Amino acid sequence: MISQKSKYALRALLALAGAPGGEPMQISEIAEQEVIPRKFLEQILLDLKRQGLVVSRRGKAGGYLLLRRPEMITFGEVLRLIDGPLAPLPCLSKMAYRRCGDCASEQACKLRRVFAEVADATRAILDTTTLADAMGGAAKKLPVEL
């Protein structure tokens, strides 16, 4: 499950991606449009700014803008920036691998095999789905074998 912070970050980025004419959006506009608490949104946008996804402009016509095109920002990237690794088990993390303390053998672990498939499918979707994809309403689907 993703955190509320990640959910708000994605919604804020989608709002910026959909800003008419690529104009900057003020925090108050994003907060109202996306129903995000303003103080929480301020923290999220500062994090996104530090990570190089958005930039802020001062002044009357100021606000926040995306630093990259929506086609260049994936859901996986945003989730990792906000929540950390996507893996359901620490032994499956590509960013923060850690051996499970209660596991005798990763190769023989039945849980690891199942969750490895989950992690791979999750990454396949999140790392290829961009803000632009979400704005177009196209959800990526993996083939399901029954």
Secondary structure by P-SEA (a helix, b strand, c coil): cccaaaaaaaaaaaaaaaccccccccaaaaaaaacccaaaaaaaaaaaaaaccccccccccbbbbbccccccccaaaaaaaccccccccccccccccccccccccccccaaaaaaaaaaaaaaaaaaaccaaaaaacbbbbccccc
